[in-house]
Amino acid sequence: MLPFLTLILLCQLAGELVVGALALPVPGPVLGMVFLFLILLIRGQVPAQLEQTSNGLLRSMSLLFVPAGTGVILHLQLLGEALLPLGLALVISTLATIIVTGLLMHWLGRKASDG
């Protein structure tokens, strides 16, 4: 388990270093996940021990939300003051995602029926 936990953390570290060095607008852990995905793609399979390690992390995922939940409760007044802009951003971004997804599905469906 330890070697694969180390691999996951090294991929995250690599993502953080690349983002820091290139000033990319992407979170380091997300880029690290892309690195891990590429490693697994090249390898052609997910090792059983990596699957066990990742499942163990997923079972403990709820613990990772405790600090975020605490932060929300701690800054509830600040969130209340910014309720309108946050609400608008949430609604607009959700609608934009739905529209882009619909257009993309329409375009891909049309392309698939032509080909």
TISE-212431 format. One record per atom (N, C-alpha, C): residue number from 0; residue in three letters; chain; atom name; x, y, z. Coordinates in Angstrom, 2 decimals. Example, Ala and Ser with C-alpha at 12.3 -4.5 7.8 and 13.67 -1.06 7.14 Angstrom:
2
SITE num residu chaine atome       X       Y       Z
SITE   0    Ala      A     N   13.19   -5.69    7.80
SITE   0    Ala      A    CA   12.30   -4.50    7.80
SITE   0    Ala      A     C   13.20   -3.30    7.80
SITE   1    Ser      A     N   12.85   -2.25    7.08
SITE   1    Ser      A    CA   13.67   -1.06    7.14
SITE   1    Ser      A     C   12.90    0.03    7.87
% end
This chain:
115
SITE num residu chaine atome       X       Y       Z
SITE   0    Met      A     N    0.82   -1.19    0.00
SITE   0    Met      A    CA    0.00    0.00    0.00
SITE   0    Met      A     C    0.87    1.26    0.00
SITE   1    Leu      A     N    1.94    1.25    0.75
SITE   1    Leu      A    CA    2.79    2.42    0.87
SITE   1    Leu      A     C    3.41    2.86   -0.47
SITE   2    Pro      A     N    3.89    1.93   -1.32
SITE   2    Pro      A    CA    4.45    2.39   -2.60
SITE   2    Pro      A     C    3.43    3.11   -3.48
SITE   3    Phe      A     N    2.18    2.66   -3.45
SITE   3    Phe      A    CA    1.18    3.30   -4.31
SITE   3    Phe      A     C    0.65    4.59   -3.71
SITE   4    Leu      A     N    0.62    4.68   -2.39
SITE   4    Leu      A    CA    0.29    5.95   -1.75
SITE   4    Leu      A     C    1.39    6.97   -2.07
SITE   5    Thr      A     N    2.63    6.50   -2.07
SITE   5    Thr      A    CA    3.76    7.35   -2.45
SITE   5    Thr      A     C    3.62    7.81   -3.90
SITE   6    Leu      A     N    3.21    6.90   -4.79
SITE   6    Leu      A    CA    3.02    7.26   -6.20
SITE   6    Leu      A     C    1.95    8.34   -6.34
SITE   7    Ile      A     N    0.84    8.20   -5.63
SITE   7    Ile      A    CA   -0.23    9.19   -5.68
SITE   7    Ile      A     C    0.28   10.55   -5.20
SITE   8    Leu      A     N    1.00   10.54   -4.09
SITE   8    Leu      A    CA    1.51   11.80   -3.54
SITE   8    Leu      A     C    2.61   12.40   -4.42
SITE   9    Leu      A     N    3.42   11.56   -5.06
SITE   9    Leu      A    CA    4.44   12.08   -5.98
SITE   9    Leu      A     C    3.80   12.72   -7.21
SITE  10    Cys      A     N    2.73   12.12   -7.70
SITE  10    Cys      A    CA    2.01   12.72   -8.83
SITE  10    Cys      A     C    1.42   14.07   -8.43
SITE  11    Gln      A     N    0.88   14.15   -7.22
SITE  11    Gln      A    CA    0.35   15.42   -6.73
SITE  11    Gln      A     C    1.48   16.45   -6.60
SITE  12    Leu      A     N    2.61   16.03   -6.06
SITE  12    Leu      A    CA    3.75   16.93   -5.92
SITE  12    Leu      A     C    4.23   17.41   -7.28
SITE  13    Ala      A     N    4.31   16.50   -8.25
SITE  13    Ala      A    CA    4.73   16.88   -9.60
SITE  13    Ala      A     C    3.76   17.91  -10.18
SITE  14    Gly      A     N    2.46   17.69   -9.95
SITE  14    Gly      A    CA    1.46   18.65  -10.43
SITE  14    Gly      A     C    1.65   20.01   -9.78
SITE  15    Glu      A     N    1.89   20.02   -8.48
SITE  15    Glu      A    CA    2.12   21.29   -7.77
SITE  15    Glu      A     C    3.36   22.01   -8.29
SITE  16    Leu      A     N    4.43   21.24   -8.54
SITE  16    Leu      A    CA    5.67   21.85   -9.03
SITE  16    Leu      A     C    5.49   22.44  -10.42
SITE  17    Val      A     N    4.81   21.71  -11.29
SITE  17    Val      A    CA    4.61   22.19  -12.67
SITE  17    Val      A     C    3.72   23.44  -12.65
SITE  18    Val      A     N    2.65   23.40  -11.87
SITE  18    Val      A    CA    1.76   24.56  -11.79
SITE  18    Val      A     C    2.51   25.76  -11.22
SITE  19    Gly      A     N    3.32   25.52  -10.19
SITE  19    Gly      A    CA    4.10   26.62   -9.61
SITE  19    Gly      A     C    5.14   27.18  -10.56
SITE  20    Ala      A     N    5.79   26.30  -11.31
SITE  20    Ala      A    CA    6.85   26.74  -12.22
SITE  20    Ala      A     C    6.30   27.46  -13.45
SITE  21    Leu      A     N    5.16   26.98  -13.95
SITE  21    Leu      A    CA    4.60   27.55  -15.18
SITE  21    Leu      A     C    3.45   28.52  -14.93
SITE  22    Ala      A     N    3.09   28.72  -13.67
SITE  22    Ala      A    CA    1.98   29.61  -13.28
SITE  22    Ala      A     C    0.71   29.26  -14.05
SITE  23    Leu      A     N    0.39   27.97  -14.10
SITE  23    Leu      A    CA   -0.82   27.52  -14.79
SITE  23    Leu      A     C   -2.05   27.80  -13.94
SITE  24    Pro      A     N   -3.19   28.08  -14.57
SITE  24    Pro      A    CA   -4.41   28.37  -13.80
SITE  24    Pro      A     C   -5.18   27.09  -13.44
SITE  25    Val      A     N   -4.46   26.03  -13.12
SITE  25    Val      A    CA   -5.05   24.74  -12.78
SITE  25    Val      A     C   -4.51   24.33  -11.42
SITE  26    Pro      A     N   -5.35   23.77  -10.55
SITE  26    Pro      A    CA   -4.83   23.30   -9.27
SITE  26    Pro      A     C   -3.80   22.19   -9.46
SITE  27    Gly      A     N   -2.76   22.20   -8.66
SITE  27    Gly      A    CA   -1.70   21.21   -8.75
SITE  27    Gly      A     C   -2.20   19.77   -8.61
SITE  28    Pro      A     N   -3.11   19.49   -7.65
SITE  28    Pro      A    CA   -3.60   18.12   -7.54
SITE  28    Pro      A     C   -4.35   17.63   -8.78
SITE  29    Val      A     N   -5.02   18.54   -9.48
SITE  29    Val      A    CA   -5.71   18.14  -10.70
SITE  29    Val      A     C   -4.70   17.74  -11.77
SITE  30    Leu      A     N   -3.65   18.52  -11.91
SITE  30    Leu      A    CA   -2.60   18.17  -12.87
SITE  30    Leu      A     C   -1.91   16.88  -12.44
SITE  31    Gly      A     N   -1.72   16.69  -11.14
SITE  31    Gly      A    CA   -1.15   15.45  -10.64
SITE  31    Gly      A     C   -2.03   14.25  -10.99
SITE  32    Met      A     N   -3.35   14.43  -10.94
SITE  32    Met      A    CA   -4.26   13.36  -11.31
SITE  32    Met      A     C   -4.13   13.04  -12.80
SITE  33    Val      A     N   -3.91   14.06  -13.60
SITE  33    Val      A    CA   -3.68   13.84  -15.04
SITE  33    Val      A     C   -2.39   13.05  -15.23
SITE  34    Phe      A     N   -1.36   13.38  -14.47
SITE  34    Phe      A    CA   -0.10   12.63  -14.56
SITE  34    Phe      A     C   -0.32   11.17  -14.19
SITE  35    Leu      A     N   -1.06   10.92  -13.11
SITE  35    Leu      A    CA   -1.34    9.55  -12.70
SITE  35    Leu      A     C   -2.14    8.82  -13.77
SITE  36    Phe      A     N   -3.11    9.51  -14.37
SITE  36    Phe      A    CA   -3.90    8.92  -15.45
SITE  36    Phe      A     C   -3.00    8.53  -16.63
SITE  37    Leu      A     N   -2.07    9.41  -16.99
SITE  37    Leu      A    CA   -1.16    9.11  -18.10
SITE  37    Leu      A     C   -0.27    7.91  -17.78
SITE  38    Ile      A     N    0.19    7.83  -16.54
SITE  38    Ile      A    CA    1.00    6.68  -16.13
SITE  38    Ile      A     C    0.19    5.40  -16.28
SITE  39    Leu      A     N   -1.05    5.43  -15.82
SITE  39    Leu      A    CA   -1.89    4.24  -15.92
SITE  39    Leu      A     C   -2.25    3.92  -17.36
SITE  40    Leu      A     N   -2.41    4.96  -18.18
SITE  40    Leu      A    CA   -2.69    4.75  -19.60
SITE  40    Leu      A     C   -1.52    4.08  -20.29
SITE  41    Ile      A     N   -0.33    4.52  -19.99
SITE  41    Ile      A    CA    0.87    3.90  -20.57
SITE  41    Ile      A     C    1.02    2.47  -20.07
SITE  42    Arg      A     N    0.76    2.27  -18.80
SITE  42    Arg      A    CA    0.87    0.93  -18.21
SITE  42    Arg      A     C   -0.18   -0.02  -18.77
SITE  43    Gly      A     N   -1.37    0.51  -19.07
SITE  43    Gly      A    CA   -2.42   -0.29  -19.68
SITE  43    Gly      A     C   -3.38   -0.92  -18.69
SITE  44    Gln      A     N   -3.13   -0.78  -17.41
SITE  44    Gln      A    CA   -4.03   -1.34  -16.40
SITE  44    Gln      A     C   -3.79   -0.66  -15.06
SITE  45    Val      A     N   -4.76   -0.85  -14.17
SITE  45    Val      A    CA   -4.62   -0.34  -12.81
SITE  45    Val      A     C   -4.16   -1.50  -11.93
SITE  46    Pro      A     N   -2.99   -1.39  -11.31
SITE  46    Pro      A    CA   -2.53   -2.46  -10.42
SITE  46    Pro      A     C   -3.52   -2.68   -9.27
SITE  47    Ala      A     N   -3.67   -3.92   -8.84
SITE  47    Ala      A    CA   -4.62   -4.25   -7.78
SITE  47    Ala      A     C   -4.31   -3.49   -6.49
SITE  48    Gln      A     N   -3.03   -3.33   -6.17
SITE  48    Gln      A    CA   -2.66   -2.63   -4.94
SITE  48    Gln      A     C   -3.01   -1.14   -5.03
SITE  49    Leu      A     N   -2.90   -0.54   -6.22
SITE  49    Leu      A    CA   -3.29    0.85   -6.39
SITE  49    Leu      A     C   -4.80    1.00   -6.22
SITE  50    Glu      A     N   -5.54    0.03   -6.72
SITE  50    Glu      A    CA   -6.99    0.05   -6.54
SITE  50    Glu      A     C   -7.36   -0.04   -5.06
SITE  51    Gln      A     N   -6.67   -0.91   -4.33
SITE  51    Gln      A    CA   -6.93   -1.04   -2.89
SITE  51    Gln      A     C   -6.59    0.26   -2.16
SITE  52    Thr      A     N   -5.47    0.86   -2.52
SITE  52    Thr      A    CA   -5.04    2.10   -1.88
SITE  52    Thr      A     C   -6.04    3.22   -2.16
SITE  53    Ser      A     N   -6.46    3.35   -3.41
SITE  53    Ser      A    CA   -7.40    4.41   -3.76
SITE  53    Ser      A     C   -8.76    4.18   -3.12
SITE  54    Asn      A     N   -9.19    2.92   -3.03
SITE  54    Asn      A    CA  -10.46    2.64   -2.35
SITE  54    Asn      A     C  -10.38    2.99   -0.87
SITE  55    Gly      A     N   -9.23    2.75   -0.25
SITE  55    Gly      A    CA   -9.04    3.15    1.14
SITE  55    Gly      A     C   -9.13    4.65    1.32
SITE  56    Leu      A     N   -8.53    5.39    0.38
SITE  56    Leu      A    CA   -8.62    6.85    0.44
SITE  56    Leu      A     C  -10.05    7.33    0.22
SITE  57    Leu      A     N  -10.76    6.69   -0.69
SITE  57    Leu      A    CA  -12.15    7.08   -0.96
SITE  57    Leu      A     C  -13.06    6.81    0.24
SITE  58    Arg      A     N  -12.78    5.73    0.97
SITE  58    Arg      A    CA  -13.58    5.44    2.17
SITE  58    Arg      A     C  -13.39    6.52    3.23
SITE  59    Ser      A     N  -12.25    7.16    3.23
SITE  59    Ser      A    CA  -11.95    8.20    4.22
SITE  59    Ser      A     C  -12.22    9.60    3.68
SITE  60    Met      A     N  -12.81    9.69    2.53
SITE  60    Met      A    CA  -13.01   10.98    1.87
SITE  60    Met      A     C  -13.87   11.94    2.70
SITE  61    Ser      A     N  -14.82   11.41    3.44
SITE  61    Ser      A    CA  -15.69   12.30    4.23
SITE  61    Ser      A     C  -14.89   13.11    5.25
SITE  62    Leu      A     N  -13.79   12.56    5.73
SITE  62    Leu      A    CA  -12.95   13.31    6.67
SITE  62    Leu      A     C  -12.33   14.54    6.03
SITE  63    Leu      A     N  -12.13   14.48    4.71
SITE  63    Leu      A    CA  -11.50   15.61    4.02
SITE  63    Leu      A     C  -12.46   16.79    3.88
SITE  64    Phe      A     N  -13.76   16.54    4.05
SITE  64    Phe      A    CA  -14.73   17.62    3.93
SITE  64    Phe      A     C  -14.97   18.35    5.25
SITE  65    Val      A     N  -14.45   17.82    6.34
SITE  65    Val      A    CA  -14.63   18.46    7.65
SITE  65    Val      A     C  -14.01   19.86    7.67
SITE  66    Pro      A     N  -12.76   20.06    7.21
SITE  66    Pro      A    CA  -12.21   21.43    7.22
SITE  66    Pro      A     C  -13.00   22.39    6.33
SITE  67    Ala      A     N  -13.47   21.93    5.18
SITE  67    Ala      A    CA  -14.25   22.80    4.32
SITE  67    Ala      A     C  -15.58   23.17    4.97
SITE  68    Gly      A     N  -16.23   22.20    5.57
SITE  68    Gly      A    CA  -17.49   22.47    6.27
SITE  68    Gly      A     C  -17.29   23.42    7.44
SITE  69    Thr      A     N  -16.20   23.25    8.15
SITE  69    Thr      A    CA  -15.89   24.15    9.26
SITE  69    Thr      A     C  -15.65   25.56    8.74
SITE  70    Gly      A     N  -14.97   25.68    7.62
SITE  70    Gly      A    CA  -14.73   27.00    7.03
SITE  70    Gly      A     C  -16.01   27.68    6.61
SITE  71    Val      A     N  -16.95   26.91    6.08
SITE  71    Val      A    CA  -18.24   27.47    5.68
SITE  71    Val      A     C  -18.98   27.99    6.91
SITE  72    Ile      A     N  -19.01   27.20    7.96
SITE  72    Ile      A    CA  -19.70   27.62    9.18
SITE  72    Ile      A     C  -19.00   28.82    9.81
SITE  73    Leu      A     N  -17.68   28.82    9.78
SITE  73    Leu      A    CA  -16.91   29.91   10.37
SITE  73    Leu      A     C  -17.17   31.23    9.64
SITE  74    His      A     N  -17.34   31.18    8.32
SITE  74    His      A    CA  -17.52   32.39    7.51
SITE  74    His      A     C  -18.94   32.52    7.00
SITE  75    Leu      A     N  -19.90   32.02    7.75
SITE  75    Leu      A    CA  -21.30   32.05    7.34
SITE  75    Leu      A     C  -21.79   33.48    7.12
SITE  76    Gln      A     N  -21.38   34.40    7.96
SITE  76    Gln      A    CA  -21.81   35.79    7.80
SITE  76    Gln      A     C  -21.27   36.38    6.50
SITE  77    Leu      A     N  -20.00   36.10    6.19
SITE  77    Leu      A    CA  -19.40   36.58    4.95
SITE  77    Leu      A     C  -20.11   36.00    3.74
SITE  78    Leu      A     N  -20.45   34.71    3.81
SITE  78    Leu      A    CA  -21.18   34.08    2.72
SITE  78    Leu      A     C  -22.58   34.70    2.57
SITE  79    Gly      A     N  -23.21   35.03    3.71
SITE  79    Gly      A    CA  -24.52   35.67    3.66
SITE  79    Gly      A     C  -24.46   37.04    3.00
SITE  80    Glu      A     N  -23.39   37.78    3.25
SITE  80    Glu      A    CA  -23.23   39.10    2.64
SITE  80    Glu      A     C  -23.02   39.00    1.14
SITE  81    Ala      A     N  -22.40   37.92    0.69
SITE  81    Ala      A    CA  -22.11   37.75   -0.74
SITE  81    Ala      A     C  -23.07   36.75   -1.38
SITE  82    Leu      A     N  -24.25   36.59   -0.79
SITE  82    Leu      A    CA  -25.19   35.59   -1.28
SITE  82    Leu      A     C  -25.63   35.86   -2.72
SITE  83    Leu      A     N  -25.94   37.09   -3.06
SITE  83    Leu      A    CA  -26.41   37.41   -4.40
SITE  83    Leu      A     C  -25.34   37.13   -5.46
SITE  84    Pro      A     N  -24.11   37.64   -5.32
SITE  84    Pro      A    CA  -23.11   37.34   -6.34
SITE  84    Pro      A     C  -22.77   35.85   -6.42
SITE  85    Leu      A     N  -22.70   35.19   -5.27
SITE  85    Leu      A    CA  -22.40   33.75   -5.28
SITE  85    Leu      A     C  -23.54   32.97   -5.92
SITE  86    Gly      A     N  -24.78   33.34   -5.60
SITE  86    Gly      A    CA  -25.94   32.67   -6.19
SITE  86    Gly      A     C  -25.99   32.86   -7.69
SITE  87    Leu      A     N  -25.76   34.10   -8.13
SITE  87    Leu      A    CA  -25.75   34.37   -9.57
SITE  87    Leu      A     C  -24.65   33.60  -10.28
SITE  88    Ala      A     N  -23.46   33.57   -9.69
SITE  88    Ala      A    CA  -22.35   32.84  -10.30
SITE  88    Ala      A     C  -22.68   31.36  -10.40
SITE  89    Leu      A     N  -23.31   30.82   -9.37
SITE  89    Leu      A    CA  -23.68   29.41   -9.38
SITE  89    Leu      A     C  -24.71   29.11  -10.45
SITE  90    Val      A     N  -25.75   29.93  -10.54
SITE  90    Val      A    CA  -26.81   29.71  -11.54
SITE  90    Val      A     C  -26.27   29.90  -12.96
SITE  91    Ile      A     N  -25.51   30.96  -13.18
SITE  91    Ile      A    CA  -24.98   31.23  -14.52
SITE  91    Ile      A     C  -24.01   30.15  -14.96
SITE  92    Ser      A     N  -23.12   29.73  -14.07
SITE  92    Ser      A    CA  -22.16   28.69  -14.46
SITE  92    Ser      A     C  -22.86   27.35  -14.71
SITE  93    Thr      A     N  -23.89   27.05  -13.93
SITE  93    Thr      A    CA  -24.64   25.81  -14.16
SITE  93    Thr      A     C  -25.36   25.86  -15.50
SITE  94    Leu      A     N  -26.02   26.97  -15.80
SITE  94    Leu      A    CA  -26.70   27.10  -17.09
SITE  94    Leu      A     C  -25.71   27.04  -18.25
SITE  95    Ala      A     N  -24.56   27.69  -18.10
SITE  95    Ala      A    CA  -23.55   27.65  -19.16
SITE  95    Ala      A     C  -23.06   26.22  -19.39
SITE  96    Thr      A     N  -22.87   25.47  -18.31
SITE  96    Thr      A    CA  -22.43   24.08  -18.44
SITE  96    Thr      A     C  -23.48   23.24  -19.15
SITE  97    Ile      A     N  -24.74   23.43  -18.80
SITE  97    Ile      A    CA  -25.82   22.68  -19.45
SITE  97    Ile      A     C  -25.90   23.02  -20.93
SITE  98    Ile      A     N  -25.79   24.29  -21.26
SITE  98    Ile      A    CA  -25.87   24.72  -22.67
SITE  98    Ile      A     C  -24.71   24.17  -23.47
SITE  99    Val      A     N  -23.50   24.30  -22.95
SITE  99    Val      A    CA  -22.31   23.81  -23.67
SITE  99    Val      A     C  -22.39   22.29  -23.83
SITE 100    Thr      A     N  -22.82   21.59  -22.79
SITE 100    Thr      A    CA  -22.94   20.13  -22.88
SITE 100    Thr      A     C  -23.98   19.75  -23.92
SITE 101    Gly      A     N  -25.12   20.43  -23.92
SITE 101    Gly      A    CA  -26.16   20.15  -24.91
SITE 101    Gly      A     C  -25.69   20.40  -26.33
SITE 102    Leu      A     N  -25.03   21.53  -26.54
SITE 102    Leu      A    CA  -24.52   21.83  -27.88
SITE 102    Leu      A     C  -23.46   20.83  -28.32
SITE 103    Leu      A     N  -22.60   20.44  -27.41
SITE 103    Leu      A    CA  -21.56   19.47  -27.73
SITE 103    Leu      A     C  -22.18   18.11  -28.06
SITE 104    Met      A     N  -23.16   17.69  -27.29
SITE 104    Met      A    CA  -23.83   16.41  -27.56
SITE 104    Met      A     C  -24.56   16.46  -28.90
SITE 105    His      A     N  -25.20   17.59  -29.20
SITE 105    His      A    CA  -25.88   17.75  -30.49
SITE 105    His      A     C  -24.88   17.66  -31.64
SITE 106    Trp      A     N  -23.75   18.36  -31.47
SITE 106    Trp      A    CA  -22.72   18.37  -32.52
SITE 106    Trp      A     C  -22.11   16.97  -32.69
SITE 107    Leu      A     N  -21.79   16.29  -31.58
SITE 107    Leu      A    CA  -21.23   14.96  -31.66
SITE 107    Leu      A     C  -22.22   13.95  -32.21
SITE 108    Gly      A     N  -23.50   14.09  -31.84
SITE 108    Gly      A    CA  -24.52   13.19  -32.36
SITE 108    Gly      A     C  -24.72   13.35  -33.85
SITE 109    Arg      A     N  -24.69   14.57  -34.32
SITE 109    Arg      A    CA  -24.82   14.85  -35.76
SITE 109    Arg      A     C  -23.61   14.31  -36.51
SITE 110    Lys      A     N  -22.44   14.48  -35.91
SITE 110    Lys      A    CA  -21.21   14.00  -36.54
SITE 110    Lys      A     C  -21.19   12.47  -36.63
SITE 111    Ala      A     N  -21.70   11.81  -35.57
SITE 111    Ala      A    CA  -21.72   10.35  -35.54
SITE 111    Ala      A     C  -22.70    9.81  -36.58
SITE 112    Ser      A     N  -23.84   10.48  -36.78
SITE 112    Ser      A    CA  -24.82   10.00  -37.75
SITE 112    Ser      A     C  -24.35   10.25  -39.18
SITE 113    Asp      A     N  -23.50   11.28  -39.38
SITE 113    Asp      A    CA  -22.95   11.55  -40.73
SITE 113    Asp      A     C  -21.87   10.54  -41.10
SITE 114    Gly      A     N  -21.07   10.13  -40.12
SITE 114    Gly      A    CA  -19.90    9.29  -40.37
SITE 114    Gly      A     C  -20.24    7.88  -40.44
% end
